[in-house]
Amino acid sequence: MSNTVFCKKYQEELEALAVPPMPGAKGKELMETVSKKAWQEWLQHQTRLINEKHLNLMDPESRKYLSAQMDKFFANESVDEAEGYIPPTK
């Protein structure tokens, strides 16, 4: 059976990440509070933002922007969307 974590995005017990998604304290915090499902959704959203806004990940301001968007995403706050993106219907 896989490990679970109380996901702060979905407010329920879900499958946990297998490893921290990034080094340091932030990675440890994410591993303890974000589910695998929420992390995968963030990666998709992050990719759309990077592509739409032509972000350069070598630029500290771009990384700061993405970090702020990530925090908002997991806290269920309003986040920037890629212009013209229409989520798939279920």
ROPA-758870 format. One record per atom (N, C-alpha, C): atom name; y, x, z negated. Coordinates in steps of 0.2 Angstrom, whole numbers. Atoms other than C-alpha are relative to their C-alpha. Layout:
! residues N
ATOM  name      v      u      w
ATOM    CA      Y      X      Z
...
! end
This chain:
! residues 90
ATOM  name      v      u      w
ATOM     N     -6      4      0
ATOM    CA      0      0      0
ATOM     C      6      4      0
ATOM     N     -6     -4      0
ATOM    CA     17      6      4
ATOM     C      5     -1     -6
ATOM     N     -5      1      5
ATOM    CA     31      9     -8
ATOM     C      5     -5      2
ATOM     N     -6      5     -1
ATOM    CA     45     -4    -10
ATOM     C      6      2     -4
ATOM     N     -6     -1      4
ATOM    CA     63     -4    -15
ATOM     C      4     -6      0
ATOM     N     -4      6      0
ATOM    CA     75    -17    -20
ATOM     C      6      2      5
ATOM     N     -5     -1     -5
ATOM    CA     86    -17     -4
ATOM     C      7     -3     -1
ATOM     N     -7      3      1
ATOM    CA    105    -19     -7
ATOM     C      2     -4      6
ATOM     N     -2      4     -5
ATOM    CA    107    -26     10
ATOM     C     -3     -7      0
ATOM     N      4      6      0
ATOM    CA     94    -39      9
ATOM     C     -1     -4     -6
ATOM     N      0      3      7
ATOM    CA     94    -42    -10
ATOM     C     -8     -2     -1
ATOM     N      7      2      1
ATOM    CA     75    -42    -10
ATOM     C     -5      7      1
ATOM     N      4     -6      0
ATOM    CA     60    -30    -12
ATOM     C     -3      1      7
ATOM     N      2     -2     -7
ATOM    CA     56    -22      5
ATOM     C     -3      7      0
ATOM     N      3     -7     -1
ATOM    CA     46     -7     12
ATOM     C      6      5     -1
ATOM     N     -5     -5      1
ATOM    CA     55      9      6
ATOM     C      0      5      6
ATOM     N      0     -6     -5
ATOM    CA     60     24     17
ATOM     C     -5      5     -2
ATOM     N      5     -4      2
ATOM    CA     46     37     17
ATOM     C      4      7     -2
ATOM     N     -4     -6      2
ATOM    CA     59     52     16
ATOM     C      7     -2      0
ATOM     N     -8      1      0
ATOM    CA     78     53     12
ATOM     C      2      1      7
ATOM     N     -2      0     -7
ATOM    CA     87     49     28
ATOM     C      5      6      1
ATOM     N     -4     -5     -1
ATOM    CA     99     63     25
ATOM     C      0      5     -7
ATOM     N      0     -4      6
ATOM    CA    101     78     13
ATOM     C      5     -2     -6
ATOM     N     -5      1      5
ATOM    CA    109     78     -4
ATOM     C      0     -6     -4
ATOM     N      0      5      4
ATOM    CA    114     65    -16
ATOM     C      1     -7      4
ATOM     N     -1      6     -4
ATOM    CA    119     52     -3
ATOM     C     -7     -2      3
ATOM     N      7      1     -3
ATOM    CA    101     54      5
ATOM     C     -4     -3     -6
ATOM     N      4      2      6
ATOM    CA     93     51    -13
ATOM     C      2     -7     -1
ATOM     N     -2      7      2
ATOM    CA    104     36    -16
ATOM     C     -2     -5      6
ATOM     N      2      5     -5
ATOM    CA    100     28      1
ATOM     C     -8     -1      0
ATOM     N      7      1      1
ATOM    CA     81     31     -2
ATOM     C     -1     -5     -5
ATOM     N      2      4      6
ATOM    CA     82     22    -19
ATOM     C      3     -7      1
ATOM     N     -3      7      0
ATOM    CA     93      7    -13
ATOM     C      0     -3      7
ATOM     N      0      3     -7
ATOM    CA     90      4      6
ATOM     C     -7      0      3
ATOM     N      7      0     -2
ATOM    CA     74     -2     14
ATOM     C      0      3      7
ATOM     N      1     -2     -7
ATOM    CA     66      4     30
ATOM     C      3     -4      5
ATOM     N     -3      5     -5
ATOM    CA     71    -12     39
ATOM     C      7      1      1
ATOM     N     -7     -1      0
ATOM    CA     89    -10     34
ATOM     C      2      6      3
ATOM     N     -1     -6     -3
ATOM    CA     89      8     39
ATOM     C      0      0      8
ATOM     N      1      0     -7
ATOM    CA     82      5     56
ATOM     C      6     -4      4
ATOM     N     -5      4     -3
ATOM    CA     95     -9     59
ATOM     C      7      4      0
ATOM     N     -6     -4      0
ATOM    CA    109      3     54
ATOM     C      0      5      5
ATOM     N      0     -5     -5
ATOM    CA    103     16     66
ATOM     C      1     -3      7
ATOM     N     -2      3     -6
ATOM    CA    104      4     80
ATOM     C      7     -2      1
ATOM     N     -7      2      0
ATOM    CA    121     -2     75
ATOM     C      4      7      1
ATOM     N     -4     -6     -1
ATOM    CA    127     16     73
ATOM     C      0      3      7
ATOM     N      0     -2     -7
ATOM    CA    121     20     90
ATOM     C      4     -3      5
ATOM     N     -5      4     -4
ATOM    CA    131      6     98
ATOM     C      7      3     -2
ATOM     N     -6     -2      2
ATOM    CA    146     12     88
ATOM     C      2      7      4
ATOM     N     -1     -6     -3
ATOM    CA    144     30     94
ATOM     C      1      0      8
ATOM     N     -1      1     -7
ATOM    CA    142     25    112
ATOM     C      6     -4      2
ATOM     N     -6      4     -2
ATOM    CA    155     12    113
ATOM     C      7      3     -1
ATOM     N     -6     -3      2
ATOM    CA    168     22    104
ATOM     C      1      7      2
ATOM     N      1     -7     -3
ATOM    CA    163     39    112
ATOM     C      1      5     -6
ATOM     N     -1     -5      6
ATOM    CA    162     47     95
ATOM     C     -3      7      1
ATOM     N      3     -6      0
ATOM    CA    159     65     94
ATOM     C     -2      2     -7
ATOM     N      3     -1      7
ATOM    CA    148     69     79
ATOM     C      1      7     -3
ATOM     N     -3     -7      3
ATOM    CA    155     87     78
ATOM     C      7     -1     -3
ATOM     N     -7      2      3
ATOM    CA    172     79     73
ATOM     C     -1     -3     -7
ATOM     N      1      3      7
ATOM    CA    173     77     54
ATOM     C      3     -7      0
ATOM     N     -3      7      0
ATOM    CA    184     61     57
ATOM     C     -5     -5      2
ATOM     N      5      5     -2
ATOM    CA    170     53     67
ATOM     C     -5     -1     -5
ATOM     N      6      1      5
ATOM    CA    157     57     54
ATOM     C      3     -4     -6
ATOM     N     -3      3      6
ATOM    CA    169     51     40
ATOM     C      0     -8      2
ATOM     N      0      7     -2
ATOM    CA    171     34     50
ATOM     C     -7     -3      0
ATOM     N      7      3      0
ATOM    CA    152     32     53
ATOM     C     -2     -1     -8
ATOM     N      3      1      7
ATOM    CA    149     35     34
ATOM     C      3     -6     -3
ATOM     N     -3      6      3
ATOM    CA    162     22     29
ATOM     C     -3     -6      3
ATOM     N      4      6     -3
ATOM    CA    154     10     42
ATOM     C     -7     -1     -3
ATOM     N      7      0      3
ATOM    CA    137     14     35
ATOM     C      0     -4     -7
ATOM     N     -1      3      7
ATOM    CA    143     10     17
ATOM     C      1     -8      0
ATOM     N     -2      7     -1
ATOM    CA    151     -7     23
ATOM     C     -7     -4      2
ATOM     N      6      3     -3
ATOM    CA    135    -11     33
ATOM     C     -5     -2     -6
ATOM     N      5      1      5
ATOM    CA    123     -9     18
ATOM     C      3     -5     -6
ATOM     N     -3      4      5
ATOM    CA    136    -18      6
ATOM     C      1     -7      3
ATOM     N     -1      6     -3
ATOM    CA    136    -33     18
ATOM     C      7     -2      1
ATOM     N     -7      1     -2
ATOM    CA    154    -31     22
ATOM     C      1      0      7
ATOM     N     -2      0     -7
ATOM    CA    163    -33     38
ATOM     C      0      7      3
ATOM     N      0     -6     -3
ATOM    CA    159    -19     50
ATOM     C      3      0      7
ATOM     N     -2      0     -7
ATOM    CA    166    -14     67
ATOM     C     -6     -1      4
ATOM     N      5      1     -5
ATOM    CA    156    -20     82
ATOM     C      2      3      6
ATOM     N     -1     -3     -7
ATOM    CA    154    -13     99
ATOM     C      3     -6      4
ATOM     N     -4      5     -4
ATOM    CA    166    -23    110
ATOM     C     -5     -3      6
ATOM     N      4      3     -5
ATOM    CA    156    -35    121
ATOM     C     -7     -1     -2
ATOM     N      7      0      2
ATOM    CA    140    -33    111
ATOM     C     -2     -7     -2
ATOM     N      3      7      2
ATOM    CA    130    -50    110
ATOM     C     -7      1     -3
ATOM     N      7     -1      3
ATOM    CA    116    -49     98
ATOM     C     -5     -5      3
ATOM     N      6      4     -3
ATOM    CA     99    -55    104
ATOM     C     -1     -7     -4
ATOM     N      2      6      4
ATOM    CA     95    -73    100
ATOM     C     -7      0     -2
ATOM     N      6     -1      2
ATOM    CA     80    -76     90
ATOM     C     -4     -6      2
! end
